[in-house]
């Protein structure tokens, strides 16, 4: 029987890694988790990116449009909860047995405390799995 791919739920910061640090999150995440990966984003992350774009300066807007483009390549999970984006990502990752992809230190700490594994950027060069 074929093994299912590892599910990785991405936050906004994670989607910005390729344009900010030149790290290929698709290949590096597979390497970090040592498996084939299926990427997901929540509808809340897409909303957050769109909101940030509407108020962004040109340089940041270009980065955010890149992140939105990445998000649209992944599977989108509808999330209409009233939780904050970070809390909803942790809840979704717990509920769906997913690894959380983030470059946000606070979110990484919260996720780890909730027992959620995290893929994160190390030394601005590579991704590692924590947990």
Protein Blocks (a to p, Z undefined) as FASTA:
>chain_A
ZZddddddddfklmmmmmmnopafklmmmmmnopacdddddfklmmmmmmmmmmpcfklm
mmmmmmmmmmmmpccdddfbfbdfklmmmmmmmmnopacddfbfklmmmmmmnopacddd
ehhlaccdeZZ
